[in-house]
Amino acid sequence: MDAELALRQLGGVALNRQVQSRGVSESAIRAALRAGCIERVERGVLGLPGADPEFVAAVKARSLLTCASAAGRYGLWLLHQPTEPHYWQSNGRRATGCVSHRLPLSQPRREPFVALPDVLLHALLCLPALESLVMVESAFIRGDITLEYLRRHLVGNRGGRAREVLSKVDRGAGSLIETLARVLFRDVGIRTETQVWIDGVGTVDFLLEGFLIIEIDGLAFYLNPRQFKKDRRRDNEAIRQGLLVLRFFYDDVVHTPDAMLRHVREVLRRGRLV
């Protein structure tokens, strides 16, 4: 194997010894450096030209990306971008300006980020509850992880909060904001059903207390006139059947959840249509 191919397999940047472990000789590395196919990032670190800066920083720190910093690599929902990189580190060296994770890995290490189960385990033990919940739920809905696997690796008092987060994971959400809305409703004691089929209306995002439909509208709601008309007809049919309908948007759920809950509670107090 040549040095360039080995680096591509390692994510574009790696330690010299990792490249050699792929069967690349020192002389082959020197030849690739002279040809400009690869670069010496720093002593002991090799990279491809234009390698991902996040990967380069992680390898220079002798670390692997994990938790929120690896969420995008697996297509996980992420509520907030991390302000500092999250690294898994197995040695005594601590990189400054990062969040360091040292929980032993449950799966063989990958380069330059840890395996998906460990990304989720680290998130559950590190991030605020809602942020870790949306990451886990996005993987769970796709069938990429089981809750039993995560629970087995969350033992003892330290894992208590993480196990509580897992108890709130559900398959009913179709997006990050639906997960957030469901948790908000259930946490304040509102009886919440998800993805409910109603004859003549179709599947609705939420049915609260058996009579209040909640729909969470994304960007497509604004951009698709046909969908706009269809949704209005659905709302009309729901009201004709004696149900109530409220619609909310991303900003309502993420940025003003208290106002959203206040509106929901006001409608619930009034009761259903006769």
RAVEN-V758567 format. One record per helix or strand of 3 or more residues. SS is the DSSP state (h for helix, s for strand). FROM is the first residue (numbers start at 1). TO is the last residue. If there is no record, write none. Layout:
<<SS FROM TO> <SS FROM TO>>
//
This chain:
<<h 3 9> <s 13 15> <h 16 20> <h 26 35> <s 38 42> <s 45 48> <h 53 60> <h 68 74> <s 85 88> <s 98 101> <h 116 126> <h 129 142> <h 147 152> <h 157 166> <h 176 187> <s 192 198> <s 202 208> <s 212 217> <h 219 223> <h 225 240> <s 244 249> <h 250 254> <h 257 270>>
//
